[in-house]
Amino acid sequence: MTERERSPSGTGRLLTGVAWLVLLLGVWLWGREASDVPPGTSGPTTGDMAAAGRPPRAEPPPPHRPLGAAPPQRLDIPDLGVRAPVTARGLDGRGVPDPPPFDRPDTVGWYAGGAAPGAAGTALMVGHVGTGTRPAVFHEVGTLRPGQRIRVVRADAEVAEFTVEDVRVMSRDRFDARQAYGPRRPGRAELRLVTCGGGFDRASGGCTADVIVSAHLTGTPTGAPTGQVTEALTATTR
């Protein structure tokens, strides 16, 4: 592969930049539909959740080279027992990501206008914490710790494995979209998992904060035979 083939074109970089500009301008409004929970469902408090009571932070694994672009099919969080189908979502009429509906509480939404999980850039995935009657797919993501793994099974049969860097709860009244969703280090493949945090604000009809899990690509596990990966993809799309 030539250097020209490896490098994105100027047009591609411009389109990606425009997509992220639209996202960052509108994403602070995101939540009433994207990650809020109905009344009666509570979330964690504001702060760096991963810092509470943990030992000194170990050096994270080095980043793996980014993969090509391929849509995600399934999100696995082994330590939480999560194996969730992923659906591509766009932007709603206000220009913010359109989340999975509440009648699909076990589905994760991927913002298809941004990076694909495993490709260079920041992939954005959102899920509900609860429905008001039962926990949803991201109910326990706030308990993740640095060093734990998140895996994304992609449509090209690659498995992108991410290592958690930190878990933060950002208050809605002091929300910084660039800090929350912008890349931590240029050139890496990064992942953000987003869900509701804080309490329920009856005045706004939404949560008071967002839980944001930040991770980066550290490997592409090859332990599972190709047949098992293909079977997983088939089961996800049924």
N, C-alpha and C positions, 0 to 999 in steps of 0.2 A: 504494500500500500504506500503511495507517495505521500509526501508532506502535505500536498494540496488536498489530497483525499481525506487526510486526518483532520485538517483544520476546517472549521465552519466557514462558510462564505460570508462576505460582508453583508449580503442580504439576509442570510440566516441569523447573523448576530443582531441586525437591526430589528428583525421581526421578534426575536426572543426578547430584546430590550423593551420593545413596545408592549409586548404581552405582560412583562413584569411590571412596567410602569403603571399599566391599567390596574393590575392586581394590587400593587402597593398603595395606589391612590384610594382604592375602594375597600381594601380588606379590613381596615379598622372598623368598618360598619358591620363586618361579617360576624355572625353569632346568633342573631335572632332566629335565623333559619339554619345556619351552618353547624353550630355546636351547642346551642342552648338546650335546656331540658325543661319540661313542663313543671308547674308548681308542685312541690312535694318531693323533688329530687334535689339533693344537695351535692356540692362538690368540695374540693379541697380549698385551703386558704391560700392567700397570696404569698409568694416568696420563691426561693430556690428549694424545691421540695427534695431534690436529691442530696442536698447538703446536710439535712437534719440527721445527726447521729451517725454519720458515715465515717469510716477511717480515712486517713490521708489518701488523696486521689492517686491511683496508679496511672502510669503513662499509658494512654490509649494505643491500640494497634495502629500501625501506619496505614494511610489510605491506600486502597486498591485503585488501580487505574480505572477511569470511568468506562462503562460499557456503551454500546450503541443504544439508540432509542428503540424501545419496545414497550407496548402497553402492559401494565400490571394486570395479573389475573387473580392473585390471592395474596393476602397478607398473613404472615404467621408470626406470632410472638410466643415462642415455646414456653418461657417462664410463666406466662399468664394463661396458657392453654387456648390462645386465640388462633383460629384458622378461619379467616373471613374472606368471602368473595369481594372483589373490588369492581366498582363501576365508574366509568369515566363521567365526569361532570364538567359543565361549562360555567359560564357566568350568567347570572340572572339579569333582569332589566336594569338593575342599579350598577351593574358592572362588578359584582362580587361573586365568589364561587357559589355554585348551586349545590347544596348538600344532598345526601340521600334523604328520601322522605322518612317521616317517623314510622311509617308502617313497614320499613325495612331496617329495623334497629341493629341487625347483625351484619349489615353491609357497610363497607368502607368506601368513601368517595375519594376519587383522585382528580385533582385539578388538571385536566387534559391540555389546558393552554400553557402549562408550565413544563418543567422537565419531567421526563419519565424516570421512575425509580431505577437508579443504577447508572443513568446517563449523567454527564457533567451538568452541574447546576443544582438547584434545590427543588426536590419533588415534594409536593404538598398533598397530604392525605388527611381526611377529616372523618370523624365518626361520633355518634351520639354516646353520651355517658349513661343515659337512661331514658325511659319513655314515660315515667311517672308511675308506672305499674311494675316495671321490672328493669334490671340492669341491661344496658346495651353493650355493643362491641368494645367501646373504649372505657368501660366502667372502671378498670383498674390501671389504665396506662400511667396515671400519676404516681404509681408505686414503683415504676421502673427505676433502675439505678444505672449509673455509668458502668460500662463494661458488659451490660446485658445485650442480647442479640435480637434483631428484628430481621425477618427474611421476607422478601417479596419474590413470588414466583411470577415470571414474566411470560408473555405470549411467544417469545422466541425460545422457550424452555430453559433459559438461563435463570438461576436463582441468585438474586442479589442479596448479600448478607451485610447488614448495617450494624455498627456498634454504637450504643447509646453514649452520648457525651454528657448531656445534662437534661434535667426536667425542670421547667420553670412554670410558674403561674403568673401571668401578666394581667394586672388590673385593667379593666376596660377604660377607666377614666384617665389612665396614663399610658395608653397602649402605643407602642412604637413598632409599626409594621415592618420597617426595614430591619430592626434588631430581631424581630420574631421570625421573619421569613426570608430575609436576605442571606446570601452565602456567608459562612464563617471564614472560609478560605477559598480564594479563587482557584478554579480548576478541579476541585473535588466533586464527587457525586455525594450529595447530602440529602437527608430526608427529614421532614417535619411531620409529626403526628399531632393533630390539634383536636381538642374537645373542650367541653364546658368545665369551668372551674368556679371557685367562689360560691356565693349563694345565689338565690333567685331574686331578681329585682322586679317587683310587681309593677313599678312605675314604667319601666322600659319594656317589660315582657320578656326579659332575657337574663342571662347570667351576668355576674359582676366581673368575671375574669375568664381567661382562657388558659388551659393547661397546654403547654407546648413541649413536646419531646424532640430533642435534636439528636441526630445520629449521622454518621458518615459511612460510606461504603468501605468495607474492610476485607471482603472476600467474595468468592463465587463458589460455594460448596459443591463438590463433585462426588460426595459420598453416596448419594442416591443414584441407582442405575437410571438410565434414560427412560426406561419403561415406567418407573415409578413417578418420574416427573410428568411424563405424558399422561399417566393415569390421574395424577392430581389435577392437571389442567382440564382434563375431560370432566372430572367430577365437579370442578368449579363452574364450568359453563353449562351444566345440565339445568 
